[in-house]
Amino acid sequence: MEESKETAFIENTCFDPIDYFEDITGVSRIEGQTLQRIVLFFTAKSAPYILSKPLHGSQRIVSKSEEGVTVSIDVIPNFELETVILSHGERVRVLEPEDFKLKIEERLRGALG
C-alpha cells in the first residue's frame, strides 16, 4: 500500500461562504442574477409547516387568514428554490414577481408532457 503525502491546508481567504450563500436557497448561484422579492401564498394546510420551517432566512409574513398565509422572501431565484416551491404542489401559489411565476408555470406544464 502506498502512503499518501500530506499537504498543508491552505485557507481560501478570497471566498466567504456566508456571503456567497446568503441570498440563495440551496447552493446554485446564477451569476448575473439579482436579488428579487418572491411572494408566495400557502394554503391553510401548508401554513403551519412553512411558518415553522421558513424557506429562507429573509422570510417575512405578509398576511395571514383562515385560507392561508402569504410570505415574502428576498432571494436570487435558482433551481433549488423552484424545486422547493414545486414540492408544495397545489398548496402554494407564486404571486410575485411575474417572471418567476411564469417560470414555475412552465415547469408545471413541462411535467404534464
Backbone as CSV, one residue per row, in Angstrom:
resi,resn,N_x,N_y,N_z,CA_x,CA_y,CA_z,C_x,C_y,C_z
1,MET,0.850,-1.176,0.000,0.000,0.000,0.000,0.897,1.241,0.000
2,GLU,0.544,2.186,-0.842,1.343,3.395,-0.979,0.873,4.441,0.021
3,GLU,1.819,5.068,0.686,1.470,6.122,1.635,1.140,7.404,0.893
4,SER,0.137,8.127,1.419,-0.178,9.421,0.827,0.732,10.477,1.433
5,LYS,1.052,11.444,0.630,1.887,12.540,1.107,0.976,13.617,1.665
6,GLU,1.306,14.089,2.814,0.491,15.132,3.439,0.759,16.464,2.766
7,THR,-0.308,17.189,2.568,-0.219,18.527,2.013,-0.801,19.479,3.044
8,ALA,-0.133,20.546,3.265,-0.598,21.531,4.237,-1.878,22.197,3.731
9,PHE,-2.806,22.408,4.633,-4.062,23.078,4.316,-3.788,24.552,4.062
10,ILE,-4.352,25.060,2.965,-4.221,26.476,2.638,-5.625,27.064,2.617
11,GLU,-5.897,27.920,3.553,-7.221,28.529,3.662,-7.467,29.476,2.488
12,ASN,-8.669,29.403,1.935,-9.066,30.300,0.859,-9.647,31.562,1.490
13,THR,-8.899,32.623,1.497,-9.341,33.874,2.120,-10.114,34.763,1.148
14,CYS,-10.226,34.317,-0.108,-10.939,35.103,-1.118,-12.416,34.738,-1.189
15,PHE,-12.821,33.664,-0.514,-14.190,33.167,-0.592,-14.834,33.211,0.782
16,ASP,-15.973,33.894,0.871,-16.731,33.958,2.120,-18.038,33.195,1.904
17,PRO,-18.127,31.952,2.405,-19.332,31.149,2.146,-20.600,31.763,2.715
18,ILE,-20.512,32.443,3.832,-21.706,33.063,4.421,-22.256,34.114,3.474
19,ASP,-21.387,34.940,2.927,-21.804,35.971,1.992,-22.311,35.352,0.686
20,TYR,-21.623,34.338,0.200,-21.961,33.710,-1.081,-23.341,33.057,-1.052
21,PHE,-23.685,32.372,0.031,-24.936,31.620,0.101,-26.093,32.393,0.746
22,GLU,-25.833,33.591,1.227,-26.840,34.355,1.968,-28.102,34.641,1.161
23,ASP,-27.964,34.895,-0.124,-29.092,35.332,-0.944,-29.734,34.234,-1.779
24,ILE,-29.418,32.964,-1.487,-29.963,31.874,-2.287,-30.530,30.772,-1.396
25,THR,-31.329,29.926,-2.017,-31.791,28.696,-1.393,-30.974,27.581,-2.027
26,GLY,-30.375,26.727,-1.229,-29.528,25.673,-1.778,-28.134,26.174,-2.061
27,VAL,-27.528,25.668,-3.144,-26.136,26.010,-3.433,-25.901,26.594,-4.820
28,SER,-26.907,26.567,-5.699,-26.719,27.063,-7.069,-26.912,28.570,-7.132
29,ARG,-25.837,29.243,-7.460,-25.893,30.696,-7.600,-25.655,31.031,-9.065
30,ILE,-26.619,31.657,-9.690,-26.515,32.019,-11.100,-25.938,33.433,-11.172
31,GLU,-24.709,33.504,-11.644,-24.042,34.805,-11.736,-24.826,35.731,-12.655
32,GLY,-24.888,36.983,-12.283,-25.609,37.972,-13.070,-27.055,38.140,-12.645
33,GLN,-27.596,37.183,-11.885,-28.968,37.296,-11.383,-28.971,38.260,-10.203
34,THR,-30.069,38.942,-10.028,-30.174,39.904,-8.937,-31.204,39.446,-7.903
35,LEU,-31.076,40.007,-6.736,-31.987,39.733,-5.632,-33.398,40.143,-6.025
36,GLN,-34.365,39.270,-5.727,-35.767,39.564,-6.024,-36.613,39.280,-4.796
37,ARG,-37.702,39.984,-4.710,-38.693,39.704,-3.668,-39.695,38.725,-4.258
38,ILE,-39.734,37.513,-3.708,-40.661,36.483,-4.151,-41.798,36.432,-3.137
39,VAL,-43.036,36.527,-3.615,-44.203,36.489,-2.740,-44.985,35.219,-3.044
40,LEU,-45.250,34.458,-1.989,-45.900,33.154,-2.124,-47.090,33.057,-1.182
41,PHE,-48.152,32.409,-1.649,-49.302,32.120,-0.797,-49.323,30.628,-0.530
42,PHE,-49.407,30.248,0.737,-49.518,28.853,1.141,-50.887,28.629,1.761
43,THR,-51.541,27.552,1.370,-52.867,27.236,1.898,-52.794,26.950,3.401
44,ALA,-53.955,26.910,4.025,-54.031,26.664,5.471,-53.360,25.341,5.856
45,LYS,-53.401,24.345,4.971,-52.767,23.060,5.279,-51.240,23.171,5.330
46,SER,-50.659,24.027,4.517,-49.204,24.190,4.483,-48.699,25.309,5.370
47,ALA,-49.586,26.200,5.785,-49.167,27.367,6.567,-48.372,27.006,7.823
48,PRO,-48.824,26.072,8.658,-48.045,25.767,9.863,-46.630,25.270,9.534
49,TYR,-46.511,24.482,8.471,-45.216,23.950,8.085,-44.282,25.073,7.635
50,ILE,-44.774,25.937,6.749,-43.932,26.983,6.182,-43.576,28.035,7.232
51,LEU,-44.428,28.206,8.219,-44.126,29.166,9.288,-43.105,28.600,10.278
52,SER,-43.118,27.291,10.479,-42.172,26.685,11.418,-40.850,26.309,10.755
53,LYS,-40.863,26.170,9.435,-39.647,25.828,8.675,-39.548,26.776,7.485
54,PRO,-39.082,27.998,7.716,-39.021,29.005,6.648,-38.196,28.544,5.449
55,LEU,-38.583,29.027,4.274,-37.858,28.720,3.041,-36.475,29.353,3.024
56,HIS,-36.358,30.501,3.690,-35.115,31.270,3.662,-35.100,32.184,4.885
57,GLY,-33.919,32.590,5.291,-33.784,33.466,6.457,-34.463,34.812,6.300
58,SER,-34.707,35.238,5.067,-35.361,36.529,4.822,-36.885,36.434,4.846
59,GLN,-37.427,35.240,5.083,-38.877,35.053,5.014,-39.604,35.944,6.012
60,ARG,-40.625,36.638,5.497,-41.465,37.512,6.317,-42.925,37.224,6.009
61,ILE,-43.766,37.333,7.024,-45.209,37.154,6.832,-45.774,38.447,6.255
62,VAL,-46.464,38.321,5.132,-47.122,39.461,4.509,-48.546,39.570,5.049
63,SER,-49.237,38.413,5.124,-50.599,38.386,5.668,-50.962,36.966,6.058
64,LYS,-51.926,36.870,6.982,-52.446,35.575,7.431,-53.958,35.651,7.444
65,SER,-54.592,34.535,7.097,-56.049,34.446,7.161,-56.414,32.982,7.372
66,GLU,-57.702,32.704,7.446,-58.152,31.322,7.593,-57.802,30.491,6.355
67,GLU,-57.688,31.157,5.201,-57.380,30.454,3.955,-55.906,30.049,3.862
68,GLY,-55.029,30.810,4.522,-53.608,30.501,4.448,-52.743,31.681,4.836
69,VAL,-51.491,31.617,4.407,-50.522,32.651,4.759,-49.767,33.090,3.507
70,THR,-49.535,34.383,3.402,-48.719,34.941,2.323,-47.394,35.356,2.936
71,VAL,-46.305,34.890,2.323,-44.964,35.227,2.814,-44.145,35.815,1.674
72,SER,-43.116,36.552,2.043,-42.166,37.051,1.061,-40.775,36.580,1.457
73,ILE,-39.937,36.370,0.449,-38.527,36.073,0.678,-37.730,36.926,-0.302
74,ASP,-36.567,37.362,0.114,-35.684,38.145,-0.733,-34.495,37.270,-1.100
75,VAL,-34.529,36.740,-2.333,-33.522,35.778,-2.775,-33.182,35.990,-4.248
76,ILE,-32.114,35.325,-4.664,-31.807,35.206,-6.081,-32.438,33.891,-6.519
77,PRO,-33.449,33.928,-7.383,-34.124,32.691,-7.787,-33.144,31.704,-8.418
78,ASN,-33.318,30.425,-8.101,-32.475,29.380,-8.670,-33.267,28.077,-8.735
79,PHE,-32.603,27.039,-9.244,-33.244,25.740,-9.416,-33.740,25.171,-8.082
80,GLU,-32.947,25.288,-7.026,-33.351,24.741,-5.731,-34.610,25.418,-5.200
81,LEU,-34.721,26.722,-5.369,-35.932,27.421,-4.933,-37.138,26.924,-5.725
82,GLU,-36.973,26.788,-7.029,-38.063,26.263,-7.859,-38.499,24.887,-7.358
83,THR,-37.526,24.042,-7.062,-37.812,22.682,-6.613,-38.563,22.674,-5.280
84,VAL,-38.149,23.524,-4.366,-38.820,23.603,-3.066,-40.262,24.071,-3.249
85,ILE,-40.461,25.063,-4.074,-41.818,25.563,-4.315,-42.667,24.476,-4.972
86,LEU,-42.131,23.817,-5.979,-42.875,22.757,-6.657,-43.204,21.605,-5.724
87,SER,-42.381,21.375,-4.711,-42.642,20.282,-3.770,-43.912,20.504,-2.951
88,HIS,-44.389,21.732,-2.900,-45.611,22.034,-2.154,-46.867,21.843,-3.005
89,GLY,-46.681,21.525,-4.289,-47.809,21.200,-5.163,-48.890,22.261,-5.173
90,GLU,-50.118,21.789,-5.053,-51.289,22.674,-5.132,-51.483,23.524,-3.879
91,ARG,-50.620,23.364,-2.900,-50.757,24.126,-1.646,-49.979,25.429,-1.649
92,VAL,-49.413,25.795,-2.789,-48.677,27.056,-2.892,-49.020,27.735,-4.213
93,ARG,-49.015,29.061,-4.183,-49.179,29.873,-5.394,-48.107,30.953,-5.384
94,VAL,-47.464,31.134,-6.530,-46.495,32.220,-6.677,-47.288,33.467,-7.052
95,LEU,-47.167,34.509,-6.252,-47.898,35.748,-6.508,-47.036,36.788,-7.222
96,GLU,-45.768,36.866,-6.869,-44.833,37.839,-7.456,-43.433,37.255,-7.425
97,PRO,-42.591,37.719,-8.312,-42.780,38.546,-9.500,-43.322,37.721,-10.659
98,GLU,-43.806,38.407,-11.658,-44.464,37.744,-12.788,-43.527,36.790,-13.526
99,ASP,-42.265,37.172,-13.728,-41.355,36.297,-14.483,-41.081,34.987,-13.740
100,PHE,-41.005,35.045,-12.414,-40.791,33.819,-11.639,-42.064,32.976,-11.630
101,LYS,-43.197,33.644,-11.571,-44.480,32.948,-11.644,-44.586,32.177,-12.963
102,LEU,-44.173,32.798,-14.064,-44.207,32.142,-15.371,-43.213,30.981,-15.440
103,LYS,-42.078,31.101,-14.764,-41.092,30.025,-14.732,-41.675,28.786,-14.044
104,ILE,-42.353,28.985,-12.927,-42.984,27.866,-12.212,-44.098,27.267,-13.064
105,GLU,-44.875,28.107,-13.721,-45.936,27.622,-14.609,-45.339,26.752,-15.720
106,GLU,-44.224,27.218,-16.308,-43.539,26.472,-17.359,-43.085,25.100,-16.856
107,ARG,-42.559,25.052,-15.649,-42.110,23.777,-15.076,-43.299,22.828,-14.854
108,LEU,-44.420,23.367,-14.395,-45.606,22.546,-14.180,-46.169,22.019,-15.491
109,ARG,-46.211,22.863,-16.518,-46.682,22.430,-17.838,-45.760,21.348,-18.406
110,GLY,-44.462,21.506,-18.202,-43.499,20.511,-18.662,-43.706,19.159,-18.012
111,ALA,-44.169,19.173,-16.775,-44.416,17.923,-16.053,-45.614,17.170,-16.635
112,LEU,-46.482,17.875,-17.327,-47.660,17.241,-17.913,-47.351,16.555,-19.237
113,GLY,-46.215,16.921,-19.811,-45.785,16.252,-21.050,-46.154,16.925,-22.270
